[in-house]
Every structure is written in C-alpha cells, then in structure tokens.
C-alpha cells in the first residue's frame, strides 16, 4: 500500500500519518519511571528471562497515536453505513447511558442472586417482550450472537427429535441456496446433512421443490425471513404447514427481524425456533467484533428443551435455574458458563421502552420505506437483483456494468473516494456481482439523496468510459488500493524490524 500524499511528513493537512506502534515507540526507554525491584519476586522462578519487546510511549504519544488511528476508521457516527444484511444503524446514546449504570455495568456473574435482583428483573422483562413480539411461549437468553442463537435453536430441534426416538432417522435439514453461510454450518455442526433448496425467479424459496424434498428423514428447514435478498417469503405459512405435516420443525433465521418487528409475529407464521440479534434489531449496530446477543425464541413444541440457565420469577423475587431439573428437566444442556450479555440486555430493553409499540412498528416501516426509496432511485442506472419491491435492503447485480471494464469491487472502491463506506459486495452469491444495500430506518431523506446522487454519478461515469477512475480507486483514502492477490497469497502476518545491514547492502 502507498500513501496518497508526497509531503515531507507524510501528513496531508489534518489527515495525519500513523506509523505502527512498533515503528513509533522506543525500546530503550519507558514513558513511566519505576525503581528497580528489590528482594524476592512473588513470581518465584516464573519471571521473564528476556525482554517482551514492546514499544514504550509517554502518555501524550500514546493518546495521539490512537486518536489519529481512530480518525481513519469509518463509523456510523460519521455517515450512512449501507452494509446489507448487517443493519448498521444509529446507536441511541440513551441506551449507552443506561448500560453504563453501575448496577448493570458492574454486575458480576458470581454475585449472590439476592444482590442482583434488579438485573434479573430486567432480563425477565426483556424475555417477556421478546415473547410478545414474536408470539412465542419461551426464549433462551444465553446465546451470545446470531450464529450462537442458530446453534441453540437447532440443538433444541435435535433434542426434540431424539426425545421422540427419531434421532437416527431424521438426519436432513433443508436450507435455501441464498441463506447465510452460518445456516448450513450450524446444521452440519449439529450432525445433520444439508440439502439445498432452489429459488424461484423472483428470489424466494421454491415451494414446490421444497415439498418434493420432504420425507420422514427431514428434521427441519432453515429459512431467513425476510430473506438474504431482502425479500419477504410469501409462502412461509405453507412451508411451515408442509414441514410440520412431514414431522419436521421450522427454524427461522431472525437476522432481519428489524424489517418486520411490530408488524409480523413469527409464531403466527408457524415458526418453531428463531434467534433474534439484539445488537441489530434493538440498538447497538452489529459488526466490529463487539459484544452481541442472540436470544432464541421457541415454540410450544421446543420450549421444554430450552437450555439452562434461565431466569424465572418466584413470588416477588427472581431466581436463576442452573440445572436441568424440575420444569427444565428436558433442557438440552448449557451453552455458556453464565447467562448472557448484560450490556446488550440493557440496551435492548431501553430501546424497546423508549420506542414503545408504535415506535417499534415505525422502525420496520421506515426501514422498508428507506430501502425502497434507494431501490427506485438507483434503478435509474443500476440493475435490480430481482424485480419488484423489497423489504429492508435493496439488492443490485453487476449486469449494468457489462462492457464497462469496471467490476463490483472497483465501484465499491470508488465509493470510498466519495466518502462512503461500500455496501455489502458479492453477497448473496445467487446474484452476479451482488451489491446489497441496507440504509436502515435511521437515515433521513437528505442523507439518502446524497448517497443515491453519488452512486448515480459514479454509475454514469462508469458507463461513460471513465475506467481509470474506478480501477485506481481509492485515491483519496489514507491508503490506496493494495494488490489483493499478492496479499492473499503472501500475507505479512508479523511485523519485523528492518535489518540495517541488509538495507545498507541494497
């Protein structure tokens, strides 16, 4: 990678160059003066035998390094973050403030139950509203993310099948070809074999093809609704009825619940299990490796197999059921050491309470409205993945780029020069050169217009033959485009100091 500036310092106005910590820090001195230790070390003979080789900084140096680094990272607080399937929306600061209240932020999982009644009460209330919003009788709160929630739902299905004595025969799981990659991976991890379901020309599950695959060997079907193409599965009730008639269960991937929250209750559609990404639907945007939470709601058929631990109300107080006994004797086991992600529980309930029923319904309506606004505007120059209206995200293919010499990746890199984070690229795989855009409900019309105007301008430039504008992009970012083939084949995974002798010889 190269810098885009030729100034003496490497800085470009207020865009400051940031060397690696190892290049910038000192190994000979420290930012903190400490006396030499005297006497016997409490570590005995476990003391380090050689320097740890970490660079040292004074406090101002360290602060400047990380502040400068943070300014190179795009964030939702800087502008629209249009990653399709990820729901990167504004994170209300009220929710953050609530999550930082000492009684929640400082809670410890090993505290006596009587000292954490407020936290348990919050979890219990959140459980109630998750069940209300989904029309499901039970919810497992311990899964820590979407894929973890998937695993919880499929393990409950596995336990239900084994309880009926069908574990050896029901070994197949049906998964649409457009599904999130975690769906087939989760099914396989639970010991099932995965069988793909084709899509119709309008991007939805082929009901006839699904019906043909049903048999007494099918354990479950896993469907995302709205699906990964941003479309609502219109035949979902018929699918659920057919799967149930065949003796199987219906798992719904709830990654896109934000598009239907307050409008549609999955339990009314015949769903048996569905995870809910609290970090997407109910507050904190997802991504960046931060804390997630994936509670899994369960139908009457699967509720007895929900995992421990669980929070229950006993009289006027709350308890945690830790063992598979009593009412939970059929629990399939334990997924995590402790109950769940307290910070996400607080944020989610804060989000629900501040929005109310009408506000949550508005969340779904505005997310769909914004996506369709983007879809219609960009369709002036770009090709839709599938015809018709969409739900919360608009999907485009690369057909409109044919014969321009510009690809999806080139177009995305040019978006960086315009100050936008690119949309999700090349996913879902069922659409050639896919560009999946999710504006979310938190963007204003002015924000969407600026985004659409920029993309339409780029599209016209690509069609006008301005190929170098795209193949050389990004030109205005702190780093220009790298050689991705070389980076994949010869990755540099460890920083090593330059060899002065070798450099002199060169």
QUIBEL-V953947 format. One line per field, one symbol per residue. phi: phi as a letter, one per 40 degrees, with the letter a starting at -180 (. if undefined). A space follows every 10 residues. Layout:
BEGIN
phi: ???
END
This chain:
BEGIN
phi: .bccbbcccg cbgccccbcc dccccbbcbb cbcbcccbgc cccgccccca dcfbcbbcdc ccccdccccc ccbcacccic bcccgbfcbd bdcdcccccc cdcbcbcbcb cddccbcccc ccccccddcc cccbfbcaac ccdcadcccd dccccccdcc ccccgbccbc bbbcbdcccd ccccccdccc gccbbcbcbc ccgbcccccc ccccacccca bbbcadcccg bccccccccc ccccccgcbb cbccdbcdcb dgbbbdcccg ccaacbcdcb cbiddchggc cbabdbcbcd cbdcbdccca cbcbgbbbbb cbbcagcbcc dchbcbcbci cddccccccc cccccgcccc ccdccccccc ccccdccccc bbbccbcgcb ccabbbbccc cdgcgbbdcc ccccccccgb ccccbfaccc bcfdbbbbcg cccccccccc ccdccccccc ccccgcccdc cccccbcdbc cccccccccb ccbacbcccd cccccc
END
